[in-house]
Amino acid sequence: MTPMQPQLITTPNLEAPDDFYEALIEAHQGLSTEESHAFNARLVLVLANHVGSLAVLREAFDAARAG
């Protein structure tokens, strides 16, 4: 039996989307544009590590490009 491959969740999945958005905006407060870009890059790497699956991350790349 082959283990099931994880798949990217593309349906709404946040417990509190408005609270998440508020926290994200707050995390950027006081940062310059350059610092904000660096923060986003670090956040992507932290979340990619949490996801752990290159296949899922590639699905996320495709979804992000598609808009």
C-alpha positions as CSV (number, residue, x, y, z in Angstrom):
1,M,0.0,0.0,0.0
2,T,1.4,3.4,-1.1
3,P,1.2,6.2,1.5
4,M,-1.1,9.0,0.5
5,Q,0.6,12.1,-0.8
6,P,-0.3,15.3,1.0
7,Q,-2.1,17.9,-1.1
8,L,-2.4,21.6,-0.8
9,I,-5.6,22.8,0.9
10,T,-7.1,25.4,-1.3
11,T,-10.5,25.8,0.4
12,P,-10.8,28.3,3.3
13,N,-9.0,26.7,6.3
14,L,-8.2,29.5,8.7
15,E,-9.9,29.4,12.1
16,A,-10.1,33.2,12.3
17,P,-9.1,34.7,9.0
18,D,-9.7,38.3,10.1
19,D,-7.6,37.8,13.2
20,F,-4.8,36.3,11.1
21,Y,-4.9,39.2,8.7
22,E,-4.8,41.7,11.6
23,A,-1.8,39.8,13.2
24,L,0.0,39.8,9.8
25,I,-0.5,43.5,9.4
26,E,0.7,44.1,13.0
27,A,3.8,42.0,12.4
28,H,4.7,44.5,9.6
29,Q,4.1,47.7,11.6
30,G,7.2,49.8,12.1
31,L,9.1,47.9,9.4
32,S,10.6,49.6,6.3
33,T,9.7,48.2,2.9
34,E,13.1,46.4,2.8
35,E,12.5,45.0,6.3
36,S,9.0,44.0,5.4
37,H,10.2,42.1,2.3
38,A,12.8,40.3,4.5
39,F,10.2,39.5,7.1
40,N,8.0,38.0,4.4
41,A,10.9,35.9,3.0
42,R,11.7,34.6,6.5
43,L,8.0,33.8,7.1
44,V,7.8,31.9,3.8
45,L,10.8,29.8,4.8
46,V,9.4,29.1,8.3
47,L,6.0,28.0,6.9
48,A,7.7,26.0,4.1
49,N,9.6,24.1,6.8
50,H,6.4,23.5,8.7
51,V,4.7,22.1,5.5
52,G,7.7,20.0,4.8
53,S,6.5,18.5,1.5
54,L,8.1,19.7,-1.7
55,A,5.1,18.4,-3.7
56,V,2.7,20.5,-1.6
57,L,5.0,23.6,-1.8
58,R,5.1,23.2,-5.6
59,E,1.3,23.2,-5.6
60,A,1.4,26.4,-3.5
61,F,3.8,28.0,-6.0
62,D,1.5,27.1,-8.9
63,A,-1.6,28.4,-6.9
64,A,0.2,31.7,-6.1
65,R,1.2,32.2,-9.7
66,A,-2.3,31.6,-10.9
67,G,-3.6,34.2,-8.5
